[in-house]
Amino acid sequence: MPRHPDLEVEGHILDAAYRLWRSKGERGLTMRAVAREAGTTTPTVYQRFRDKREILEALRLRAQMHLFAAVKESRAVAQFCRRYLDLQRATSTSMS
């Protein structure tokens, strides 16, 4: 089945997958549960992601991009650490 790129829908799906992963772990991360949490249908999730592994890979890449964006302008180790910790705090409070 061909993928249908729609960044907004994919963002909602990944947000939902992240919430499920945080609350129920990898076992709670099913395609049907992700669809339900995202407020969409299971076929819509499958149109964008082949399986749970692909969703987890997208979540990993998304986390890496957020990390790199947060620390890329760091000029010293202390600044890098401060930005990294700020990102971790923001992530843990915004996704709780």
C-alpha positions, 0 to 999 in steps of 0.5 A: 500500500503506498504511503500518503504523506501528510505531516499533520496526520503523521504528527498526530499519530506520532504524538499519540504513539509517544503518549501510549509508549510512555504510559503503557510501554512497547506492549501497549503500542499497537496500531489499533491503540495508536489509531484510537489515541490519535482519533483516526482509523487503523487503516490511516495509521497503516497508510503512513506506517507499515508496523509498530517497528516503523512507528518506533523508528519514527519516534526515535528519529523525531527525538534525535531531531529535537535533541540536535536542534536544542543543542546544535548552537552550544559553544561549551560543554556546560552550555550543551549540558544546560540545553540538554537538561532543559530539553529533558525537563520540557519533554517530561512536563509537556508529555505528562 
